[in-house]
Amino acid sequence: MEFCIKNKPMKYTILILYTVKPSFLSLPRAERNSFFEQKVAPIIHEYHNTIEVKMCDSEAFHASVSDFLIIQCADLQHYYHFMEKLRDTALFSKPYIELKDVIIGLEDGFRDFEETL
């Protein structure tokens, strides 16, 4: 379902909170970079027209979440398919990360609601 305000599509913002596991951190940095370039970056690129992905480090600031993604999209199906493709990689199967939480919000959702009043 796509929401809009005055014909402007609203965006979902999704926070993916996770911790990188020792199985990944124990790899040499060159191997970690190669994994990202060969397995993760192509998936991000595949969806670059439908979702926006920002990667953030937090290990210096948070005890249980080392990293998080900020994803924005107008259609949750694109986000869902993106996540399914990531789940098919060693990020989840090895696993290289432990998923801590997923938080979804709707940018300016209250405005859409107020237009219905």
C-alpha positions as CSV (number, residue, x, y, z in Angstrom):
1,M,0.0,0.0,0.0
2,E,1.4,3.4,-1.0
3,F,0.4,6.4,1.1
4,C,0.6,10.0,-0.2
5,I,0.2,13.5,0.9
6,K,-1.3,15.8,-1.7
7,N,-0.1,13.4,-4.5
8,K,3.4,13.1,-3.0
9,P,4.2,9.5,-2.1
10,M,5.2,9.0,1.5
11,K,8.3,7.1,2.4
12,Y,8.8,4.3,4.8
13,T,11.9,4.5,6.9
14,I,13.3,1.1,8.2
15,L,16.0,0.8,10.7
16,I,17.8,-2.6,10.7
17,L,19.8,-3.0,13.9
18,Y,22.4,-5.7,14.0
19,T,25.7,-6.8,15.5
20,V,28.6,-8.1,13.4
21,K,29.7,-11.5,14.7
22,P,33.2,-12.7,15.4
23,S,32.9,-15.1,12.4
24,F,33.1,-12.0,10.2
25,L,35.4,-9.8,12.3
26,S,38.0,-12.6,12.4
27,L,38.3,-12.5,8.6
28,P,41.2,-10.3,7.2
29,R,39.9,-6.8,6.2
30,A,40.6,-7.6,2.6
31,E,38.4,-10.6,2.7
32,R,35.6,-8.7,4.5
33,N,35.8,-5.9,1.9
34,S,35.7,-8.5,-0.9
35,F,32.6,-10.2,0.6
36,F,30.8,-6.9,0.7
37,E,31.8,-5.9,-2.8
38,Q,30.9,-9.3,-4.3
39,K,27.8,-10.3,-2.2
40,V,26.2,-7.2,-0.6
41,A,26.9,-4.3,-2.9
42,P,25.3,-6.0,-6.0
43,I,22.1,-6.4,-4.0
44,I,22.1,-2.8,-2.9
45,H,22.8,-1.7,-6.5
46,E,20.0,-4.0,-7.8
47,Y,17.5,-2.0,-5.7
48,H,19.0,1.4,-6.0
49,N,16.0,2.7,-8.0
50,T,13.5,1.6,-5.4
51,I,15.1,1.8,-2.0
52,E,17.8,4.1,-0.5
53,V,20.3,2.4,1.8
54,K,22.6,4.0,4.3
55,M,25.0,2.0,6.4
56,C,26.0,3.3,9.8
57,D,28.6,2.1,12.4
58,S,27.6,2.3,16.0
59,E,30.0,0.0,17.9
60,A,31.9,2.9,19.5
61,F,28.6,4.2,20.9
62,H,26.4,1.2,21.6
63,A,27.1,-2.0,23.6
64,S,24.8,-4.4,21.8
65,V,24.3,-2.9,18.3
66,S,27.4,-2.6,16.3
67,D,25.9,-1.4,13.0
68,F,22.6,-0.4,11.5
69,L,21.0,0.3,8.1
70,I,18.7,3.1,7.4
71,I,16.4,2.1,4.5
72,Q,13.9,4.4,2.8
73,C,11.3,3.3,0.3
74,A,7.8,4.0,-1.0
75,D,6.9,0.4,-1.4
76,L,7.5,-2.2,1.3
77,Q,7.6,-5.0,-1.3
78,H,10.9,-3.7,-2.6
79,Y,12.3,-3.6,0.9
80,Y,11.0,-7.1,1.6
81,H,12.6,-8.5,-1.6
82,F,15.9,-6.7,-0.8
83,M,16.0,-8.3,2.7
84,E,15.2,-11.8,1.2
85,K,18.2,-11.4,-1.1
86,L,20.4,-10.4,1.8
87,R,19.1,-13.4,3.8
88,D,20.4,-15.7,1.0
89,T,24.0,-14.5,1.7
90,A,26.4,-15.5,4.4
91,L,25.4,-12.4,6.3
92,F,22.5,-14.6,7.7
93,S,23.5,-18.1,6.8
94,K,27.1,-18.2,8.3
95,P,26.0,-16.1,10.1
96,Y,28.1,-13.0,9.9
97,I,25.6,-10.8,11.6
98,E,23.0,-11.1,14.4
99,L,19.8,-9.2,13.7
100,K,18.8,-7.3,16.8
101,D,15.7,-5.3,15.7
102,V,13.8,-3.9,12.8
103,I,11.9,-0.7,13.3
104,I,9.6,0.7,10.6
105,G,8.2,4.2,10.5
106,L,6.2,6.2,8.0
107,E,7.7,9.6,7.2
108,D,5.1,12.2,8.0
109,G,2.4,9.5,8.6
110,F,0.4,11.9,10.9
111,R,0.0,14.3,8.0
112,D,-1.7,11.6,5.9
113,F,-4.0,10.8,8.8
114,E,-4.9,14.4,9.4
115,E,-5.9,14.8,5.7
116,T,-8.6,12.2,6.4
117,L,-10.2,14.1,9.2
